[in-house]
């Protein structure tokens, strides 16, 4: 496809995004492009499994840009129109058109193209940064996600093949509503690889927003701590529609595009899923990445002096699997330590690492893998709802028996043991 200004049409009936341009068309006029933008927001939508939801996300973003709110900031989007193809678009306001239009900056079309291969991630992010250099950068990753858990773990085999490994361990994902769990089935980028890929792009982000399930995992966050100053993510599943882009995009472009409001982004996400979405399930948290190493030091002291093993049934889980993979981090630490001074220090550091004001959750969360069988659960799918009794906004897989061997290879384990 020749580089030209194009309109972005969403052809949902056919399940793909059609990009059209004409050699004879005059490029629509746009505001002057700043040599260095105040902010460049990169939206990285990987895979094709969530394509119809990505269409809706981009439509929502374009409606916001229709209001001409970018000023000297820029928005670039990577997406996959179909398997084996990728494209980077820039969304901008055209005064001539009186609305948002899109410029196709580059296309990829080759056998074996995978947007979640680490080298490809680095290449695409680097390209976006070269095209739109800025004073500061933000990154939104839209994908399926399963925290830090490696591709060969039993649960991923069950999810990707549709074959139940052990009915006593795993309940198959057969819920009535899909969620976002990083990569399409069979195409994953583990968080240690993702951290290296983002680092190799040469771009450091002010914030990284995961529009993907289970990414507020201490093991995943520790892998990604050098990539961004702040990470916003959920310890539970995110419903397939993802973040409400029409609500959060203006909050990433405050003060004429020069600043952003992460507190309000967390609040808007929570408000949308607590009050507007059909299924009242919304859990979110902010991570201050510069505080993660200090937290690891305290957890190391606790692990070295632990006197108890946790009772798994008493820990807050963050998914509906029969054998849980993700447990509340604070619950776990308080279950293995009886040194009150250490616990107090841990709690204080947790407050610095995960600001309490942005640890937001509905009383229940939805899980594609099932619920805890409480018929009093709210919403149209009570069988898939799980009650929250404690919430720190971040999970750990430390007590998860099914991935015990893999967990000991994580950077978080190696640092805290």
PLY file of the C-alpha trace (Angstrom):
ply
format ascii 1.0
element vertex 417
property float x
property float y
property float z
element edge 415
property int vertex1
property int vertex2
end_header
0.00 0.00 0.00
1.44 3.39 -1.05
2.03 5.88 1.74
-0.91 8.24 1.55
-3.54 9.71 3.74
-6.50 7.41 4.00
-9.75 7.01 5.77
-10.03 4.14 8.20
-13.19 2.11 7.60
-14.34 -0.55 10.00
-15.94 -3.46 8.18
-17.16 -5.44 11.17
-19.41 -7.69 9.08
-16.32 -9.21 7.49
-14.28 -9.12 10.68
-11.40 -7.07 9.37
-10.27 -3.47 8.99
-10.18 -2.30 5.40
-7.58 0.32 4.61
-8.28 2.20 1.39
-6.43 4.86 -0.54
-6.41 6.27 -4.01
-3.43 7.39 -6.01
-5.41 10.28 -7.44
-6.80 11.57 -4.14
-5.26 14.69 -2.70
-3.94 14.12 0.82
-6.24 15.79 3.37
-4.78 18.87 4.96
-3.58 18.55 8.56
-2.22 20.80 11.23
1.57 21.37 11.12
3.50 18.37 12.43
5.74 19.36 15.36
9.42 18.44 15.04
9.13 17.02 18.56
5.65 16.27 19.87
4.64 17.09 23.42
3.58 13.45 23.75
3.33 10.44 21.48
0.80 7.81 22.48
1.41 4.39 20.93
-1.46 1.92 20.83
-0.20 -1.61 20.14
-3.08 -3.95 19.30
-1.66 -7.40 18.82
-3.26 -10.44 17.25
-6.50 -10.97 15.38
-8.57 -12.85 17.94
-9.93 -9.60 19.43
-10.19 -7.81 16.09
-13.83 -6.74 16.36
-13.17 -5.24 19.80
-10.06 -3.46 18.49
-12.24 -1.98 15.75
-14.51 -0.53 18.41
-11.52 0.77 20.41
-10.14 2.62 17.39
-13.55 3.97 16.43
-13.87 5.36 19.96
-10.40 6.94 19.73
-11.23 8.52 16.38
-14.43 10.04 17.75
-12.36 11.69 20.48
-9.86 13.03 17.94
-12.82 14.41 15.96
-12.89 17.09 18.68
-9.39 18.30 17.65
-7.80 17.65 21.07
-4.33 16.52 20.01
-2.66 19.95 19.69
1.08 19.09 19.48
0.68 15.47 20.57
0.43 12.46 18.26
-1.26 9.06 18.29
0.09 6.04 16.39
-1.65 2.68 16.22
-0.27 -0.73 15.32
-2.81 -3.37 14.32
-3.09 -6.60 12.37
-5.80 -6.50 9.67
-5.36 -10.25 9.33
-2.87 -12.98 10.20
0.53 -12.36 8.66
-0.12 -8.66 8.09
0.51 -5.57 10.20
0.21 -1.84 9.78
1.15 1.33 11.66
-1.34 4.18 11.31
-1.29 7.72 12.58
-4.62 9.16 13.73
-4.93 12.92 13.47
-7.49 15.67 13.05
-7.92 17.14 9.57
-9.38 20.65 9.49
-10.19 20.12 5.80
-12.20 16.99 6.57
-13.49 18.28 9.89
-12.81 14.94 11.54
-10.17 12.35 12.38
-8.44 10.63 9.50
-5.62 8.09 9.34
-2.30 7.95 7.58
-0.81 4.54 6.86
2.87 4.90 7.74
4.02 1.34 7.08
2.73 -2.14 6.29
4.13 -5.61 6.94
3.02 -8.61 4.93
5.04 -11.79 5.14
4.71 -15.42 6.08
5.24 -16.01 9.76
4.80 -12.37 10.75
4.03 -12.24 14.47
3.44 -9.00 16.31
4.39 -10.68 19.60
7.82 -11.93 18.51
10.25 -9.90 20.59
12.28 -8.63 17.63
9.12 -7.49 15.89
7.92 -5.64 18.99
11.24 -3.76 19.18
11.18 -2.97 15.47
7.63 -1.63 15.47
8.02 0.48 18.61
11.31 1.89 17.29
9.64 2.76 13.99
6.79 4.52 15.78
9.26 6.51 17.86
11.24 7.52 14.77
8.07 8.67 13.01
6.76 10.65 15.98
9.62 11.78 18.27
8.31 13.35 21.46
9.16 14.82 24.83
7.38 11.88 26.47
5.83 8.61 25.39
2.91 6.49 26.50
2.12 2.92 25.46
-1.17 1.01 25.49
-0.93 -2.72 24.77
-4.15 -4.42 23.78
-3.94 -8.19 23.79
-4.79 -11.41 25.49
-2.68 -11.74 28.62
-1.90 -14.33 31.28
0.50 -12.44 33.51
4.00 -13.86 33.76
2.92 -17.49 33.19
5.05 -19.09 30.45
3.64 -20.46 27.24
4.27 -24.10 28.14
2.40 -23.96 31.46
-0.54 -26.39 31.76
-3.25 -23.74 31.76
-2.05 -22.28 28.48
-2.07 -25.69 26.85
-5.67 -26.09 27.96
-6.68 -22.66 26.70
-5.01 -22.99 23.33
-5.88 -26.57 22.43
-9.35 -26.73 23.90
-8.39 -30.05 25.53
-8.87 -30.32 29.26
-5.73 -31.64 30.89
-7.13 -32.56 34.27
-10.79 -31.96 35.21
-9.77 -31.76 38.88
-7.32 -28.96 38.17
-8.58 -26.86 35.27
-12.06 -25.76 34.33
-12.22 -25.08 30.60
-12.94 -21.52 29.48
-16.57 -21.85 28.43
-18.02 -18.64 29.84
-20.72 -16.73 28.04
-18.58 -13.60 27.63
-14.99 -13.42 26.32
-12.16 -11.65 28.13
-8.67 -10.49 27.12
-6.14 -13.03 28.22
-0.32 -11.42 25.78
-0.91 -12.76 22.08
-3.38 -14.86 20.12
-3.73 -18.54 21.05
-0.42 -20.17 20.19
1.37 -16.80 19.78
2.69 -15.46 23.05
5.38 -13.11 24.26
6.43 -13.91 27.81
6.89 -10.91 30.07
10.66 -11.24 30.42
10.91 -11.22 26.60
8.46 -8.32 26.37
10.54 -6.32 28.84
13.67 -6.87 26.75
11.78 -6.06 23.54
10.51 -2.74 24.87
13.97 -1.92 26.23
15.57 -2.71 22.87
13.23 -0.25 21.15
15.23 2.57 22.73
12.08 4.21 24.13
11.29 4.67 27.81
7.61 5.23 28.51
6.05 7.50 31.09
3.24 4.98 31.40
2.31 1.55 30.12
-1.37 0.60 30.14
-2.18 -3.08 29.73
-5.54 -3.61 28.07
-5.05 -7.32 28.74
-5.92 -9.82 31.46
-3.90 -10.63 34.60
-1.02 -8.21 33.92
-0.99 -6.69 37.42
1.11 -9.66 38.51
4.16 -8.95 40.66
6.23 -11.36 38.57
5.20 -9.63 35.31
5.54 -6.14 36.73
9.05 -6.89 37.97
10.02 -8.07 34.48
8.74 -4.78 33.05
9.96 -2.37 35.72
12.61 -0.73 33.49
10.19 -0.10 30.61
8.00 2.62 32.12
7.62 4.92 35.09
4.08 3.71 35.77
2.06 0.66 34.77
-1.72 0.44 34.89
-3.09 -3.08 34.76
-5.63 -5.48 36.22
-4.90 -8.49 38.45
-8.04 -10.15 37.07
-9.46 -10.62 33.60
-10.41 -7.58 31.55
-13.66 -7.90 29.66
-13.20 -8.19 25.89
-14.30 -4.59 25.11
-11.30 -3.42 27.14
-10.73 0.11 28.35
-13.35 2.73 27.39
-11.13 4.65 24.97
-13.62 7.48 24.55
-13.26 8.14 28.29
-9.54 7.56 28.85
-8.02 9.17 25.76
-8.91 12.75 26.81
-7.28 11.97 30.18
-4.05 11.08 28.38
-4.16 14.46 26.63
-4.81 16.94 29.42
-3.52 20.53 29.34
-3.68 20.67 25.53
-1.99 17.30 25.20
1.02 18.09 27.35
0.10 15.98 30.39
-1.95 12.97 31.50
-3.99 11.99 34.55
-3.37 8.38 35.59
-5.54 8.69 38.70
-8.57 9.60 36.62
-7.83 6.84 34.10
-8.03 4.26 36.88
-11.21 5.89 38.17
-12.88 6.00 34.73
-12.06 2.34 34.10
-13.58 1.40 37.44
-16.63 3.63 36.99
-17.37 2.23 33.54
-17.33 -1.41 34.63
-19.00 -0.74 37.98
-21.83 1.40 36.65
-22.25 1.15 32.87
-21.18 -2.28 31.60
-23.64 -5.14 31.75
-21.30 -7.26 33.89
-20.14 -5.36 37.01
-16.52 -6.54 36.94
-13.67 -4.04 37.02
-10.37 -4.33 38.91
-7.45 -1.99 38.31
-4.23 -0.78 39.96
-1.29 1.53 39.29
2.32 0.44 39.78
5.07 2.97 40.48
7.93 1.06 38.89
10.73 2.87 40.72
9.42 1.39 44.00
9.48 -2.27 42.93
13.10 -2.94 43.91
12.48 -1.60 47.42
9.44 -3.87 47.69
11.53 -6.83 46.55
14.07 -6.16 49.32
11.37 -6.29 52.00
9.80 -9.42 50.53
13.26 -11.04 50.52
13.57 -10.41 54.25
10.13 -11.90 54.81
10.83 -14.97 52.68
14.15 -15.57 54.46
12.43 -15.42 57.85
9.16 -17.13 56.97
7.79 -19.42 59.63
4.49 -20.49 58.08
3.05 -21.87 54.88
-0.13 -20.28 53.54
-3.49 -22.01 53.62
-4.49 -21.64 49.97
-8.21 -21.71 50.65
-7.85 -18.56 52.76
-6.07 -16.52 50.08
-7.92 -14.24 47.66
-7.72 -15.71 44.13
-7.94 -13.57 41.00
-9.38 -16.07 38.49
-12.01 -18.80 38.48
-9.75 -21.80 37.87
-10.18 -24.82 40.11
-6.45 -24.76 40.92
-5.58 -21.09 41.12
-2.63 -19.43 39.42
-3.00 -15.90 40.80
-3.38 -14.95 44.48
-3.50 -11.57 46.21
0.10 -10.58 47.03
-0.71 -8.94 50.35
-2.81 -11.93 51.46
0.11 -14.24 50.67
2.73 -12.18 52.53
0.55 -11.81 55.62
-0.04 -15.58 55.57
3.67 -16.49 55.70
4.97 -13.87 58.14
4.24 -13.29 61.84
6.81 -10.52 62.35
4.60 -7.46 62.78
7.44 -4.99 62.25
8.28 -6.57 58.90
4.60 -6.66 57.92
4.21 -2.98 58.78
7.24 -2.15 56.64
5.81 -4.29 53.83
2.43 -2.53 54.02
4.06 0.91 53.91
6.13 -0.03 50.87
3.06 -1.52 49.19
1.41 1.88 49.58
4.33 3.54 47.80
4.49 0.92 45.05
0.75 0.55 44.45
-0.95 3.81 45.50
-4.05 3.00 47.51
-6.12 5.66 45.73
-5.78 3.72 42.47
-6.44 0.23 43.83
-10.02 0.06 42.63
-12.30 -2.95 42.37
-15.91 -3.98 42.12
-17.18 -6.29 44.91
-17.08 -9.21 42.43
-15.05 -10.05 39.35
-16.04 -12.05 36.28
-13.90 -14.98 35.15
-14.16 -16.80 31.84
-13.07 -19.91 33.74
-15.98 -19.96 36.16
-17.20 -18.56 39.46
-17.49 -19.62 43.07
-21.08 -20.75 42.74
-22.71 -17.94 44.73
-26.20 -17.34 43.33
-26.31 -13.93 44.99
-23.62 -12.63 42.62
-24.69 -9.58 40.60
-25.16 -9.29 36.85
-26.55 -11.61 34.18
-23.89 -14.34 34.67
-23.70 -15.12 38.41
-22.13 -18.54 37.73
-19.00 -16.77 36.45
-18.67 -14.21 39.25
-16.15 -14.41 42.08
-16.37 -12.47 45.33
-13.51 -10.19 46.42
-12.82 -10.30 50.16
-9.38 -8.64 50.10
-7.65 -6.64 47.39
-4.21 -5.06 47.07
-4.42 -4.76 43.27
-1.53 -7.09 42.45
-1.23 -10.86 42.29
1.49 -13.41 42.93
1.86 -17.02 41.83
4.14 -17.91 44.75
1.70 -20.47 46.20
0.49 -21.79 42.81
1.45 -25.46 42.78
0.87 -26.06 39.06
3.65 -23.63 38.06
5.97 -24.06 41.05
8.98 -25.08 38.95
8.47 -22.31 36.39
7.97 -19.73 39.14
11.44 -20.40 40.56
12.90 -19.19 37.25
11.26 -15.75 37.41
13.31 -12.62 38.11
11.00 -11.89 41.04
11.76 -15.25 42.68
15.50 -14.98 42.03
15.56 -11.51 43.60
13.46 -12.34 46.66
14.98 -15.73 47.55
0 1
1 2
2 3
3 4
4 5
5 6
6 7
7 8
8 9
9 10
10 11
11 12
12 13
13 14
14 15
15 16
16 17
17 18
18 19
19 20
20 21
21 22
22 23
23 24
24 25
25 26
26 27
27 28
28 29
29 30
30 31
31 32
32 33
33 34
34 35
35 36
36 37
37 38
38 39
39 40
40 41
41 42
42 43
43 44
44 45
45 46
46 47
47 48
48 49
49 50
50 51
51 52
52 53
53 54
54 55
55 56
56 57
57 58
58 59
59 60
60 61
61 62
62 63
63 64
64 65
65 66
66 67
67 68
68 69
69 70
70 71
71 72
72 73
73 74
74 75
75 76
76 77
77 78
78 79
79 80
80 81
81 82
82 83
83 84
84 85
85 86
86 87
87 88
88 89
89 90
90 91
91 92
92 93
93 94
94 95
95 96
96 97
97 98
98 99
99 100
100 101
101 102
102 103
103 104
104 105
105 106
106 107
107 108
108 109
109 110
110 111
111 112
112 113
113 114
114 115
115 116
116 117
117 118
118 119
119 120
120 121
121 122
122 123
123 124
124 125
125 126
126 127
127 128
128 129
129 130
130 131
131 132
132 133
133 134
134 135
135 136
136 137
137 138
138 139
139 140
140 141
141 142
142 143
143 144
144 145
145 146
146 147
147 148
148 149
149 150
150 151
151 152
152 153
153 154
154 155
155 156
156 157
157 158
158 159
159 160
160 161
161 162
162 163
163 164
164 165
165 166
166 167
167 168
168 169
169 170
170 171
171 172
172 173
173 174
174 175
175 176
176 177
177 178
178 179
179 180
181 182
182 183
183 184
184 185
185 186
186 187
187 188
188 189
189 190
190 191
191 192
192 193
193 194
194 195
195 196
196 197
197 198
198 199
199 200
200 201
201 202
202 203
203 204
204 205
205 206
206 207
207 208
208 209
209 210
210 211
211 212
212 213
213 214
214 215
215 216
216 217
217 218
218 219
219 220
220 221
221 222
222 223
223 224
224 225
225 226
226 227
227 228
228 229
229 230
230 231
231 232
232 233
233 234
234 235
235 236
236 237
237 238
238 239
239 240
240 241
241 242
242 243
243 244
244 245
245 246
246 247
247 248
248 249
249 250
250 251
251 252
252 253
253 254
254 255
255 256
256 257
257 258
258 259
259 260
260 261
261 262
262 263
263 264
264 265
265 266
266 267
267 268
268 269
269 270
270 271
271 272
272 273
273 274
274 275
275 276
276 277
277 278
278 279
279 280
280 281
281 282
282 283
283 284
284 285
285 286
286 287
287 288
288 289
289 290
290 291
291 292
292 293
293 294
294 295
295 296
296 297
297 298
298 299
299 300
300 301
301 302
302 303
303 304
304 305
305 306
306 307
307 308
308 309
309 310
310 311
311 312
312 313
313 314
314 315
315 316
316 317
317 318
318 319
319 320
320 321
321 322
322 323
323 324
324 325
325 326
326 327
327 328
328 329
329 330
330 331
331 332
332 333
333 334
334 335
335 336
336 337
337 338
338 339
339 340
340 341
341 342
342 343
343 344
344 345
345 346
346 347
347 348
348 349
349 350
350 351
351 352
352 353
353 354
354 355
355 356
356 357
357 358
358 359
359 360
360 361
361 362
362 363
363 364
364 365
365 366
366 367
367 368
368 369
369 370
370 371
371 372
372 373
373 374
374 375
375 376
376 377
377 378
378 379
379 380
380 381
381 382
382 383
383 384
384 385
385 386
386 387
387 388
388 389
389 390
390 391
391 392
392 393
393 394
394 395
395 396
396 397
397 398
398 399
399 400
400 401
401 402
402 403
403 404
404 405
405 406
406 407
407 408
408 409
409 410
410 411
411 412
412 413
413 414
414 415
415 416
